[in-house]
Amino acid sequence: MMSATDRWLLVDVGHVLIGFDHAVVGRRLVDEHFALERRTEATRAAVQAFIFHGTGGVVPNAELDRGAHDVDWLCARVCAEFNVAVAVPAFEEIWTSIFALQLNADVVACVDALTAAGVRVGLCSNTNASHWRFLRRTHAEFRHLDDAARRFVSFEMGAGKGEPGFFARVARETGAPLARHLLLDDKPENCAAARAEGMRAQVLDPTDAAPALRAVTETLLGELAHGT
């Protein structure tokens, strides 16, 4: 049962729990499904920009992250925009091929240790349902974390970490004061948004996670030890 005295660690997924590379999407779509004469760097860049930056105020990737549309819709949009035929299963295989082969073992170990010490954990990510299903299906460690943690993800909440009120909503759902939450995220802007709403936050550098993990561990275990 949750309590107002709980300490919460909110863990980002992409580049914290697991690395990823969005550039894989445009490159593979063009190289595997476009006519040979269209397999150019300019076409790859155009497909990538369409998906992740959008046109006319609509960013397809953001629409999936907010849960407004699914991967079938994204496939249809890309096919229509670039006059290409890609079956949904093939598209989704490419869409989910962005991730590293393994989770970040140091982050997993940190989360497990803090959980064992009594810290509550929430997975807090701007992501989409297709990617979440993929990670659960292919990574047993991720599935274990997801099953044990609370989930605060954009495609279920209809909003992302950069939107006003997101973290206040998380705190309402946990029932703990904002100051009892600590966000671990690779994006400084997400950490700034959390701090602006009254949470604490620690930026993690994906190339050197140790300092952030050490800071989070010392802070939360120290508070638990002193009952603060």
PABATI-531469 format. One record per residue (C-alpha): residue number from 1; x, z, y. Coordinates in pm, whole numbers, always signed. Layout:
+-----+--------+--------+--------+
|  nr |      x |      z |      y |
+-----+--------+--------+--------+
| NUM |      X |      Z |      Y |
...
+-----+--------+--------+--------+
end
This chain:
+-----+--------+--------+--------+
|  nr |      x |      z |      y |
+-----+--------+--------+--------+
|   1 |     +0 |     +0 |     +0 |
|   2 |   +128 |    -91 |   +345 |
|   3 |   +188 |   +178 |   +603 |
|   4 |   +246 |   +189 |   +978 |
|   5 |   +579 |   +359 |   +903 |
|   6 |   +709 |    +73 |   +689 |
|   7 |  +1024 |   -115 |   +786 |
|   8 |   +989 |   -492 |   +755 |
|   9 |  +1251 |   -760 |   +709 |
|  10 |  +1111 |  -1106 |   +786 |
|  11 |  +1326 |  -1369 |   +615 |
|  12 |  +1333 |  -1733 |   +717 |
|  13 |  +1359 |  -1987 |   +434 |
|  14 |  +1527 |  -2308 |   +553 |
|  15 |  +1903 |  -2259 |   +614 |
|  16 |  +1866 |  -1887 |   +541 |
|  17 |  +1738 |  -1861 |   +186 |
|  18 |  +1824 |  -2222 |   +107 |
|  19 |  +1998 |  -2509 |   +283 |
|  20 |  +1832 |  -2844 |   +348 |
|  21 |  +1894 |  -3181 |   +510 |
|  22 |  +1600 |  -3366 |   +669 |
|  23 |  +1812 |  -3681 |   +703 |
|  24 |  +1770 |  -3740 |   +329 |
|  25 |  +1409 |  -3845 |   +386 |
|  26 |  +1460 |  -4145 |   +613 |
|  27 |  +1766 |  -4260 |   +425 |
|  28 |  +1607 |  -4252 |    +79 |
|  29 |  +1275 |  -4400 |   +189 |
|  30 |  +1444 |  -4702 |   +342 |
|  31 |  +1709 |  -4748 |    +74 |
|  32 |  +1469 |  -4716 |   -216 |
|  33 |  +1144 |  -4867 |    -91 |
|  34 |  +1211 |  -5110 |   +194 |
|  35 |  +1301 |  -5476 |   +147 |
|  36 |  +1674 |  -5538 |   +127 |
|  37 |  +1695 |  -5702 |   +468 |
|  38 |  +1532 |  -5397 |   +630 |
|  39 |  +1778 |  -5146 |   +487 |
|  40 |  +1963 |  -5090 |   +811 |
|  41 |  +2075 |  -4782 |   +997 |
|  42 |  +1830 |  -4867 |  +1274 |
|  43 |  +1539 |  -4867 |  +1030 |
|  44 |  +1652 |  -4538 |   +876 |
|  45 |  +1670 |  -4385 |  +1222 |
|  46 |  +1326 |  -4521 |  +1314 |
|  47 |  +1163 |  -4377 |  +1002 |
|  48 |  +1336 |  -4043 |  +1057 |
|  49 |  +1229 |  -4031 |  +1421 |
|  50 |   +869 |  -4121 |  +1337 |
|  51 |   +835 |  -3841 |  +1082 |
|  52 |  +1021 |  -3566 |  +1265 |
|  53 |   +966 |  -3654 |  +1633 |
|  54 |   +648 |  -3859 |  +1622 |
|  55 |   +480 |  -4098 |  +1861 |
|  56 |   +189 |  -4058 |  +2099 |
|  57 |   +213 |  -3680 |  +2092 |
|  58 |   +165 |  -3655 |  +1714 |
|  59 |   +460 |  -3531 |  +1510 |
|  60 |   +379 |  -3587 |  +1142 |
|  61 |   +616 |  -3319 |  +1016 |
|  62 |   +464 |  -3066 |  +1255 |
|  63 |   +116 |  -3159 |  +1137 |
|  64 |   +216 |  -3070 |   +781 |
|  65 |   +384 |  -2750 |   +895 |
|  66 |    +64 |  -2639 |  +1066 |
|  67 |   -135 |  -2716 |   +752 |
|  68 |   -343 |  -2975 |   +936 |
|  69 |   -254 |  -3251 |   +687 |
|  70 |    -88 |  -3290 |   +348 |
|  71 |   +186 |  -3507 |   +200 |
|  72 |    -67 |  -3776 |    +99 |
|  73 |   -156 |  -3816 |   +467 |
|  74 |   +211 |  -3833 |   +564 |
|  75 |   +280 |  -4100 |   +303 |
|  76 |    -12 |  -4307 |   +430 |
|  77 |   +105 |  -4273 |   +793 |
|  78 |   +459 |  -4384 |   +711 |
|  79 |   +338 |  -4677 |   +500 |
|  80 |   +104 |  -4795 |   +775 |
|  81 |   +360 |  -4754 |  +1052 |
|  82 |   +634 |  -4946 |   +872 |
|  83 |   +427 |  -5186 |   +660 |
|  84 |   +571 |  -5063 |   +333 |
|  85 |   +416 |  -4954 |     +2 |
|  86 |   +524 |  -4619 |   -142 |
|  87 |   +325 |  -4435 |   -409 |
|  88 |   +248 |  -4074 |   -321 |
|  89 |   +440 |  -3923 |   -617 |
|  90 |   +751 |  -4122 |   -524 |
|  91 |   +712 |  -4026 |   -159 |
|  92 |   +673 |  -3657 |   -242 |
|  93 |   +979 |  -3665 |   -467 |
|  94 |  +1181 |  -3791 |   -170 |
|  95 |  +1009 |  -3549 |    +69 |
|  96 |  +1111 |  -3252 |   -146 |
|  97 |  +1465 |  -3374 |   -220 |
|  98 |  +1601 |  -3227 |   +102 |
|  99 |  +1694 |  -2889 |    -44 |
| 100 |  +2023 |  -2756 |   -175 |
| 101 |  +2048 |  -2705 |   -548 |
| 102 |  +2071 |  -2327 |   -525 |
| 103 |  +1944 |  -2047 |   -304 |
| 104 |  +2193 |  -1857 |    -91 |
| 105 |  +2301 |  -1590 |   -340 |
| 106 |  +2424 |  -1352 |    -70 |
| 107 |  +2090 |  -1360 |   +110 |
| 108 |  +1900 |  -1309 |   -216 |
| 109 |  +2122 |  -1012 |   -303 |
| 110 |  +2068 |   -862 |    +42 |
| 111 |  +1692 |   -899 |    +18 |
| 112 |  +1687 |   -749 |   -332 |
| 113 |  +1897 |   -450 |   -222 |
| 114 |  +1682 |   -380 |    +82 |
| 115 |  +1365 |   -413 |   -124 |
| 116 |  +1501 |   -163 |   -376 |
| 117 |  +1577 |    +75 |    -88 |
| 118 |  +1218 |    +63 |    +33 |
| 119 |  +1224 |   -206 |   +302 |
| 120 |   +918 |   -430 |   +298 |
| 121 |   +995 |   -803 |   +295 |
| 122 |   +803 |  -1099 |   +432 |
| 123 |   +896 |  -1464 |   +397 |
| 124 |   +853 |  -1608 |   +745 |
| 125 |   +895 |  -1984 |   +772 |
| 126 |   +784 |  -2297 |   +954 |
| 127 |   +720 |  -2514 |   +650 |
| 128 |   +461 |  -2711 |   +458 |
| 129 |   +270 |  -2668 |   +134 |
| 130 |   +455 |  -2945 |    -51 |
| 131 |   +794 |  -2791 |    +14 |
| 132 |   +667 |  -2445 |    -78 |
| 133 |   +524 |  -2566 |   -408 |
| 134 |   +850 |  -2744 |   -484 |
| 135 |  +1064 |  -2436 |   -421 |
| 136 |   +838 |  -2221 |   -637 |
| 137 |   +844 |  -2478 |   -916 |
| 138 |  +1218 |  -2544 |   -922 |
| 139 |  +1377 |  -2211 |   -822 |
| 140 |  +1290 |  -1904 |  -1027 |
| 141 |  +1463 |  -1678 |   -772 |
| 142 |  +1247 |  -1817 |   -494 |
| 143 |   +933 |  -1770 |   -702 |
| 144 |  +1034 |  -1409 |   -768 |
| 145 |  +1089 |  -1345 |   -397 |
| 146 |   +763 |  -1511 |   -302 |
| 147 |   +567 |  -1312 |   -557 |
| 148 |   +720 |   -983 |   -441 |
| 149 |   +703 |  -1044 |    -64 |
| 150 |   +432 |  -1098 |   +192 |
| 151 |   +400 |  -1456 |   +311 |
| 152 |   +390 |  -1547 |   +681 |
| 153 |   +422 |  -1925 |   +678 |
| 154 |   +310 |  -2183 |   +930 |
| 155 |   +106 |  -2402 |   +694 |
| 156 |   -112 |  -2104 |   +601 |
| 157 |   -126 |  -1942 |   +945 |
| 158 |   -190 |  -2266 |  +1135 |
| 159 |    +87 |  -2180 |  +1380 |
| 160 |   +465 |  -2154 |  +1386 |
| 161 |   +724 |  -1903 |  +1495 |
| 162 |   +771 |  -2074 |  +1830 |
| 163 |   +406 |  -2034 |  +1932 |
| 164 |   +292 |  -1739 |  +2146 |
| 165 |   +128 |  -1460 |  +1951 |
| 166 |   +271 |  -1556 |  +1612 |
| 167 |   +473 |  -1239 |  +1566 |
| 168 |   +201 |  -1015 |  +1705 |
| 169 |    -27 |  -1162 |  +1441 |
| 170 |   +231 |  -1082 |  +1172 |
| 171 |   +240 |   -722 |  +1290 |
| 172 |   -138 |   -699 |  +1281 |
| 173 |   -130 |   -816 |   +921 |
| 174 |   +142 |   -570 |   +816 |
| 175 |    -15 |   -284 |  +1009 |
| 176 |   +327 |   -173 |  +1136 |
| 177 |   +442 |   -166 |  +1500 |
| 178 |   +624 |   -476 |  +1621 |
| 179 |   +946 |   -276 |  +1664 |
| 180 |   +952 |   -195 |  +1292 |
| 181 |  +1002 |   -562 |  +1207 |
| 182 |  +1336 |   -744 |  +1200 |
| 183 |  +1347 |  -1123 |  +1178 |
| 184 |  +1642 |  -1289 |  +1004 |
| 185 |  +1651 |  -1653 |  +1117 |
| 186 |  +1903 |  -1931 |  +1175 |
| 187 |  +1738 |  -2053 |  +1495 |
| 188 |  +1816 |  -1857 |  +1814 |
| 189 |  +1490 |  -1976 |  +1969 |
| 190 |  +1287 |  -1818 |  +1688 |
| 191 |  +1479 |  -1493 |  +1730 |
| 192 |  +1417 |  -1506 |  +2104 |
| 193 |  +1044 |  -1557 |  +2046 |
| 194 |  +1035 |  -1256 |  +1813 |
| 195 |  +1217 |  -1038 |  +2066 |
| 196 |   +985 |  -1153 |  +2344 |
| 197 |   +690 |  -1016 |  +2146 |
| 198 |   +859 |   -684 |  +2072 |
| 199 |  +1027 |   -742 |  +1736 |
| 200 |  +1395 |   -722 |  +1660 |
| 201 |  +1582 |  -1026 |  +1536 |
| 202 |  +1916 |  -1125 |  +1391 |
| 203 |  +2052 |  -1479 |  +1409 |
| 204 |  +2216 |  -1595 |  +1086 |
| 205 |  +2483 |  -1863 |  +1095 |
| 206 |  +2433 |  -2071 |   +775 |
| 207 |  +2807 |  -2140 |   +761 |
| 208 |  +2892 |  -1769 |   +770 |
| 209 |  +2600 |  -1550 |   +667 |
| 210 |  +2801 |  -1234 |   +602 |
| 211 |  +2801 |  -1085 |   +956 |
| 212 |  +2423 |  -1120 |   +994 |
| 213 |  +2354 |   -979 |   +648 |
| 214 |  +2586 |   -686 |   +715 |
| 215 |  +2414 |   -614 |  +1047 |
| 216 |  +2066 |   -629 |   +896 |
| 217 |  +2164 |   -407 |   +604 |
| 218 |  +2336 |   -145 |   +819 |
| 219 |  +2045 |   -134 |  +1064 |
| 220 |  +1764 |   -102 |   +814 |
| 221 |  +1938 |   +127 |   +565 |
| 222 |  +2058 |   +345 |   +850 |
| 223 |  +1705 |   +383 |   +981 |
| 224 |  +1571 |   +465 |   +635 |
| 225 |  +1844 |   +725 |   +582 |
| 226 |  +1768 |   +898 |   +909 |
| 227 |  +1392 |   +858 |   +889 |
| 228 |  +1380 |   +684 |  +1224 |
+-----+--------+--------+--------+
end
